[in-house]
Amino acid sequence: MPTDQPSSNSDLNTSASSAADAAPLPAQVDAIVIGGGPAGLTAALYLARFRRSVLLLDAAQSRLSKIPRSHNYPGFTEGVTGSDLLAMLREQTLRYPVHTAAVHVDSVQRREGGFEVGWAGGSARARQLLLATGVTDIPPSMPYVLEALRAGMLRYCPVCDGYQAIDQAVGIIADSEAGVGEALYLRHFTPHITLFMEQGAAALSEGARRRLAEAGIAWADEPIGSIRHWEGRITVHHGKRETVCDSLYCALGLEIHTGLAQQLGAKTDDDGYLVVDSHHATSVPGLWAAGDVSQGLNQITVAMAGAAIAAAAMHRRL
Ligand SMILES: Cc1cc2nc3c(=O)[nH]c(=O)nc-3n(C[C@H](O)[C@H](O)[C@H](O)COP(=O)(O)OP(=O)(O)OC[C@H]3O[C@@H](n4cnc5c(N)ncnc54)[C@H](O)[C@@H]3O)c2cc1C
């Protein structure tokens, strides 16, 4: 069975600042994949099996590693932890001759016949480039965020685990009225919901309060003072009051890792995601994108499907 340990032939679990593989990396490959989450690993697997030379560069911060247990990833009747799934995906991909390095890519430039990517202490060129750089959830101000995530008390994704919240006492932390939409979404799963606003957020409008009231959703008038978790429950202090929840959803937004694509002038949509066509090509020829960084539902299966589609199209272009 896989464990949380990195697979023996991978250095992807080392920190982003660590050196690249001990073996020298090739200066030129058919395809570079940036990002080693489910999208990047799937793309590298497909490309290697298409007998293309591949370089996989990853800063090892996959969202997958934060999932305590996923129950909507098909094939696992009891669910699967994100770290186990990541280890399995790495092990499968790295059975093929994929060059890897645990680095954070800082730059990408167009070059004759392809691209050059650069990181601290290195660079490489490829004819085709896939971005699978994902997103990062903006965390709440509270101690032990990772522990709360691992315990399933703090949550980021109602699509992923709303089912786990059925009939629970659920809190939502928001810094804008976008939190109202998340509260209404979760109302389908439980009637016990309270919306909390961050310090400094504008007060909820009259219209927002009306929509919440009509749906039977409570809200706190005072902004959040502090959040603590203790013995499987999570307590939100607001004003002089406190509310205890079974789980707390964080609706503070995402950082979408499109910086490299923007260096090449790739188009993003109104929400900030990379615009891709049905083959997962971006608006820049030779640049592809899959997973959370591109348009679509932020889900493991969607990330993998997009990566498979992109890799097949890249293979045809190579
Ligand atoms: C708490 C939580 C629970 C979730 N539960 C589920 C669930 O149950 N089911 C489900 O389907 N989905 C779930 N998700 C969502 C799922 O984790 C993501 O949809 C999935 O991981 C996206 O894969 P990805 O490959 O696009 O991005 P990621 O997995 O985030 O991987 C991106 C990788 O790119 C690397 N990277 C970024 N920039 C650079 C750079 N410049 N240079 C080098 N590397 C870089 C990052 O370090 C990271 O390793 C959950 C997410 C969270 C946070």
The ligand as a MOL file (V3000), in Angstrom:
LIG
                    3D

  0  0  0     0  0            999 V3000
M  V30 BEGIN CTAB
M  V30 COUNTS 53 58 0 0 0
M  V30 BEGIN ATOM
M  V30 1 C -9.0280 20.5620 1.5720 0
M  V30 2 C -9.2970 20.1550 0.1410 0
M  V30 3 C -10.1440 19.0960 -0.1110 0
M  V30 4 C -10.3900 18.7060 -1.4310 0
M  V30 5 N -11.1710 17.6070 -1.6330 0
M  V30 6 C -11.3680 17.1600 -2.8970 0
M  V30 7 C -12.1670 16.0010 -3.1490 0
M  V30 8 O -12.6420 15.3390 -2.2250 0
M  V30 9 N -12.3750 15.6400 -4.4420 0
M  V30 10 C -11.8430 16.3400 -5.4990 0
M  V30 11 O -12.0580 15.9510 -6.6460 0
M  V30 12 N -11.0820 17.4340 -5.2780 0
M  V30 13 C -10.8240 17.8530 -4.0160 0
M  V30 14 N -10.0480 18.9770 -3.8150 0
M  V30 15 C -9.5350 19.7050 -4.9810 0
M  V30 16 C -8.3010 18.9920 -5.5790 0
M  V30 17 O -7.3020 18.8830 -4.5780 0
M  V30 18 C -7.7860 19.7840 -6.7640 0
M  V30 19 O -8.8240 19.9540 -7.7100 0
M  V30 20 C -6.6010 19.0990 -7.4480 0
M  V30 21 O -5.5460 18.8790 -6.5500 0
M  V30 22 C -6.1100 19.9640 -8.6170 0
M  V30 23 O -4.9960 19.3710 -9.2000 0
M  V30 24 P -3.9150 20.2550 -9.9810 0
M  V30 25 O -2.9190 19.2630 -10.4850 0
M  V30 26 O -4.5770 21.1620 -10.9330 0
M  V30 27 O -3.2670 21.2230 -8.8790 0
M  V30 28 P -2.4700 20.8660 -7.5610 0
M  V30 29 O -2.8190 19.5190 -7.0680 0
M  V30 30 O -2.6610 21.9950 -6.6250 0
M  V30 31 O -0.9450 20.8290 -8.0310 0
M  V30 32 C -0.3110 21.9860 -8.5260 0
M  V30 33 C 1.1940 21.7940 -8.3590 0
M  V30 34 O 1.8740 22.8070 -9.1140 0
M  V30 35 C 2.9650 23.2720 -8.3450 0
M  V30 36 N 3.3610 24.6000 -8.8280 0
M  V30 37 C 2.6420 25.7430 -8.8430 0
M  V30 38 N 3.3700 26.7620 -9.3630 0
M  V30 39 C 4.5680 26.2370 -9.6950 0
M  V30 40 C 5.7570 26.7690 -10.2690 0
M  V30 41 N 5.8380 28.0640 -10.6430 0
M  V30 42 N 6.8280 25.9520 -10.4450 0
M  V30 43 C 6.7670 24.6370 -10.0970 0
M  V30 44 N 5.6520 24.0670 -9.5540 0
M  V30 45 C 4.5770 24.8570 -9.3600 0
M  V30 46 C 2.4270 23.2860 -6.9260 0
M  V30 47 O 3.4860 23.3500 -5.9780 0
M  V30 48 C 1.6510 21.9720 -6.8980 0
M  V30 49 O 2.4840 20.8800 -6.5190 0
M  V30 50 C -9.7890 19.4040 -2.5130 0
M  V30 51 C -8.9400 20.4850 -2.2540 0
M  V30 52 C -8.6900 20.8630 -0.9520 0
M  V30 53 C -7.7450 22.0200 -0.6730 0
M  V30 END ATOM
M  V30 BEGIN BOND
M  V30 1 1 1 2
M  V30 2 1 2 3
M  V30 3 2 2 52
M  V30 4 2 3 4
M  V30 5 1 4 5
M  V30 6 1 4 50
M  V30 7 2 5 6
M  V30 8 1 6 7
M  V30 9 1 6 13
M  V30 10 2 7 8
M  V30 11 1 7 9
M  V30 12 1 9 10
M  V30 13 2 10 11
M  V30 14 1 10 12
M  V30 15 2 12 13
M  V30 16 1 13 14
M  V30 17 1 14 15
M  V30 18 1 14 50
M  V30 19 1 15 16
M  V30 20 1 16 17
M  V30 21 1 16 18
M  V30 22 1 18 19
M  V30 23 1 18 20
M  V30 24 1 20 21
M  V30 25 1 20 22
M  V30 26 1 22 23
M  V30 27 1 23 24
M  V30 28 2 24 25
M  V30 29 1 24 26
M  V30 30 1 24 27
M  V30 31 1 27 28
M  V30 32 2 28 29
M  V30 33 1 28 30
M  V30 34 1 28 31
M  V30 35 1 31 32
M  V30 36 1 32 33
M  V30 37 1 33 34
M  V30 38 1 33 48
M  V30 39 1 34 35
M  V30 40 1 35 36
M  V30 41 1 35 46
M  V30 42 1 36 37
M  V30 43 1 36 45
M  V30 44 2 37 38
M  V30 45 1 38 39
M  V30 46 1 39 40
M  V30 47 2 39 45
M  V30 48 1 40 41
M  V30 49 2 40 42
M  V30 50 1 42 43
M  V30 51 2 43 44
M  V30 52 1 44 45
M  V30 53 1 46 47
M  V30 54 1 46 48
M  V30 55 1 48 49
M  V30 56 2 50 51
M  V30 57 1 51 52
M  V30 58 1 52 53
M  V30 END BOND
M  V30 END CTAB
M  END
